[in-house]
């Protein structure tokens, strides 16, 4: 078994321990939620530390799903790189009488779509949308959302409410996966016909089906890759070295790998003009090899290149999906935590605008 699976095994063990603990008190917690009996003190105060032992970034919501069933929803508030761990936690859940466990905020059921925040209402009566088309980026889903009450005095309140509404109306996963860009405007700023917000989900389903059919079987041939070396200097005088797959950046089907994974490893370059020491170079190469042995191009993970300098080593992958990179990079992060400060981010970037400054190489 690859050693970089150890941390995930530990995570699953923590999930099992959590569910064993929850089972012991499930009936008591159910009564608290059902009777609205000081939920924070009698449920949340116990739940928070136990979930922290599983993973620090897990949040939750609770309430009655129906007259007899309490629901516990686990969420990361849109943090894509943590979605898979929420899903794994719920997949480990046992069947417990009177409880329903849900990974990520689900879409609002039926026609019951509406919330109230800070004195403002967010519902199909006062919310609309239209799609913005871009000739250079035809597959981008760029949405303008119109709220009837938006004006100069309530921009922050309306913006916050719209995001919360969409997160709940569409569901956390759907919102994160299927909208590339979102702008919130007033009716006066609208330049196209307004569509009721209740039709947004159908629109996104249509666009996603179209996208899947177009790019599902697209793969990249790495046999004739061409790499370009960049040598630069920061404003502070530190050297920057980058090796980028220029043939890959010129590929016409970038959109087929819409998720960008960026791994940043901090090291001490104070004695070598911002570059790593020989010892650190060897360790950084080992980490890079370990990632590359798991994120394989034929499986949908394309290594774009790396940048070294200014006390940091960055690697870039374009991915067909985000779940495996989340697991792999989290394992790497923990495996080498005693040697380096490792961070990673995963975000939607259909047209690889991350590398726009290298256009034309």
N, C-alpha and C positions, 0 to 999 in steps of 0.2 A: 504493500500500500504506500502511495506517495506520502512523504512526511508532511507535506503541506495540507493534507486533509485532517491532521490532528486537531487543529483548532475548531474545525467544523464538527468533528466528533464531540469535542468538548461542549460546543454550543448545543448540539442535540441532547447531550447528557443533561445540560442545564435545563433544557426544555422539559425533559422527562421529570426532573426533580421538581420543577415548578408545578407541573400538572399533578404530581403526587400530593404536593402541598395543597393545591386548590381543591382537590377531591375531598380532603379532610374537612374543609370548611364550606363546601359548596352550598349545602342546605342553609347554613347561617347567612351566607352572603346573599343567597336568593331571597331570603326573608327581608333582608335589609333593603334590597333594590325594590322588591314588590311593595313593601310598606313605606317606601321613601323615608326610612328611619335613619336620618343623619348619615347619609351615604358616605360623605367624605371621611368622617371619623370612624365609622363602623366597617367600611369596606376599603376605601382608597388608601387609608393610612397603613393598612396591612398589605395591600396589593403592590404599592409603589416599590418598597424595598425588595420584595420577592422578584418582581420583574427586572429590577436593576441587576440582580444576580444573573439573569439570563442575558440581558444586553441593555446597555445604559440608555439607548435612544428609543425605547419602545414607549409609546403613549397609548391612551385607551379612552373609550367612551362606553357608557353602559346605560341601560334602560330596559323596559319591558318590551319584548318582541311581540308577544301577545299576552292574553290574560294569565297564562300559566308559565310562559317561557321568558327568562331573563336573557338578554344578549350582552355579550362583552365583545366590543370591536377594538382590535389592535390597529394602531396607525403610526405613521412616521411623519404626518403632516406634509406629504409630498416629497420627502427625501428619497429619490429613486434608488440610490445605492443600498438602502436598507429594506426595500420592498420584499426581497427574497427571504429575509430573515423573519419577517412578520408571517409570510406564507408558511415557512417551515415550522414556526411555532404553532400555528393553528393546525397544520397537518399532523402534528404530534398529539393534538388534544384527544383525550378519551371521550367516549360518550358519557355525559353526565346528565342525569334526569333533571329537567327544568332549565337547562342552559343551552344557549346557542353561541358558538364562537365564530367570529368573522375576521378574516384577514383583510385589512384596509377598508376604509369607509365605503360602503356599498352605495349604489345609486338609489335615489329616493324612489319608493315604490309607487306605481300607478300614477295618478294625477296629483298626488299629495306633494306638490313642489312649491315650497315657499318658506322663507325664514324672516325673522325680524332682528335687526341689529342696530343698536344705538339710535333707536327711534325711526329707523327707515325700514321699509318693506322691500323684499326681493322676491318677485314672483312673476308668472307669465303676463300679468296685467301691466307691469311697468318695465319689463325687460325684453330686449330684442337683440338681434345680431344680424350680421351679414359677413360674407367671406371676401377677403381681399386677395386678388389674383396678381401674381408677379411673373412676368414673362421669363425672367432669368431663373426663377425658382418655382417651377410649376407644381412641384409636389409639396411645397410648404403649405401647411394649414394655418393661415393667418386670419384671425377672427377679430372683428370689432364688435364689442358688446355695448349696447345702448341702454342706459338707465334713465327713465323719464325725469327723475328728481335731481340728476347731477347738475351742479353749478359750481362756481368758483369757491363757494364757502364750505362745501362738504366733500371735496375730492377724496380726502383720505378715508372718510367714513364709507363712502360709496364704493371706492376701490376695494377696501377690505371686505365689505359685504358681498360684492360680486364674486370675489375669489372664494369665499366661504360657501356661497350658494352653489357655484359651479363644482366645487370639490364634493359637495354633498349630492347635488342633482345628477351629475355625470358619474360619480363614483371616483374615488381617489386614483385608481389605476387608469381608468379611461381618460380622465383629465390630464394625467401626466403623459400618457402614451400618445394621445391623438391631437393635441393642440400644440403647435410649434411656437406661435406668437399670439399674444392677446393684448388688445388695446381697449380701454374703457372710455367711452365718449358720451357726450350729451346729444339729445335729438338735433340740436342746431348744427352739430359738427358732422352729422351723418351725410354721406354722399351717395348712398345706394338705398334701394328699397329695404325697409325693415322687415325682418322675419321673426315671428314669435319665438322666444327662447325655448319654448316647449318642443320646437322642431330641431334643436341643435343636436340632440343625440342621434336622431335619424341621419342627419347630414354627416356627422362624424363616422357613423357606421358605414355609410356609402363610400366616403373617402378612404377609409381604412381597407375596405374590401377591394377597392380599385387599386390601392397601393400594393396590397399583398399579391394580387394577381399579376401585377406588373413586374415585381421584383423578387418574388419568392424563390425562383430558381436561378437567380443571377449569382455567379461566382467570379472570383478574380484569379487570373493565372499569374503566379509569382515567378514563373520560369525565367522571364527576361527583365527582372527588376533592375532599376537603375537608381543608385544612391548618390546624393549630392552632399558634399561637405561644406559647411558654413563655418566661418571663423570671424567672430566679432568681439567687441569690447563694451562693457557696461559704462555708465557715466562715472562710476567710481573706479574704473580702471581694471576691473576683473575681466578675465578672458571668458568667452563663451564659445563652445564648440557644439555643432549640431550635425547630425547625419540624418537626412530625410530621404525617403523613397520617392524620388521625383516622378518616376513612372506611375506610381500609385496615385499621386496627387493630380495627375493629368487624366485619370480614369474617368470615363463618361458616366459610370454607374455608381458613383459615390453614395447616392441616396439609398441604395440597397443595404448599406451598413450605416444606419442613422444615429447610432449611439457612440459617443466619444468617451473613452476612458483615459484619464490623465493621471499618471502616478508620479508623485513628487517625493524624492528621498533627500533629506537634508544631511549634509556631512560638514566636517570642519575643514575648510579650505584656506584658513587664515595664513598658513605657511607656504602656500603654493599658488598665490594669485587667484584664489577662488576656485581652483581645480582640486580634485580629490588627491590624496596621497596614493602611493603605489599600492599600499595595503587596502585602502578603501576602494580603489579601482577594481581590484580582484573581487572584493565582496559585492560591489555593485554589479559586476559582470555576472556573478553567481545568481544574484536576485533576478537580473534580467533574463538569464537562461531559464530559471525556474518558472517565471511568468510565461515565457515563450513556449515552454514544454506543455503548458496547460491551455493557453489561449492560442489555438492552432488555426492557421489561415483557412484550411479546407473546411473547418467547422464554423466559419463565420467571424473570425477575429483577426483583423488585418493590422500588422505592426507597421506603423507609419514611420517611426523613427524616434530619436532621442535628442535631448539637449543637455549638455553638461557645462556647469560654470556658475559663478556667483554663489557657491556653497550649496548647489542643488543639482540633482540628477533627475530629469523628467523624461518619461516615456509616454508614447501616444499610441493608442489602439482605436481603430474604428470597428464597431461590433454590430452584428445583426440583432442582438438582444442584450439585455443588461444583467440577467440573473447570474449566469456563470461568472462573468467578470467581477461581480460583487462578492461572490464567495471566494474566488481565487485571490483577489487583492486584499480582502479582509484577512485571509489566512497568511498571506505574505507579510502583511502589516504586523500581525501578532508574532509570527515566527522570528522576525528580525527586530522586534521592538527594543531589545537590549543593546542593539548596535546602532540603529538609525531611527530618526523620527520620520516615519513614512505616512504620507497622506494620499488619498486618491479621491477623484471626483468622477461621476458618471452623469452625462447630460445629453440631451437630444441636440444633434447638430447635423441635420440631413445633408447639408451642402459643405460640410467640413470648413465652415467659416473660421474655425480656430486657426487655420493656416492661410488665411486670406493674404497675410503680409508676404507670403512666399509665392504668390501667384506669378506664373510665368517662368519658374525655374526650369 
